[in-house]
Amino acid sequence: MDEKTEFNRLWWHSRRGMLELDVLLLPFLEQVYRTLPESDQALYKKLLACEDADMWQWFMQRDQPDDPELQRIVDMIITRVQPD
């Protein structure tokens, strides 16, 4: 799959139908994803396979993923939205 097709596929998978997630995931995808190393891009794809309700809890910092790798990508997205 070429890069543009893959990006478009990820864009559609990043649209979750929950505004709170859309405003986090879409800008991250558009502005940061392409600059990530392949390992972090794989983490983003892994995140997209998670349930919306779980992601919402993680991004609202009410819960954490059991998987530390998922926590890493969640932290990257939160940091992008709320830089120090």
Secondary structure, 3 states (H helix, E strand, C coil): CCHHHHHHHHHHHHCCCCHHHHHHHHHHHHHCHHHCCHHHHHHHHHHHCCCHHHHHHHHCCCCCCCCHHHHHHHHHHHHHHCCC
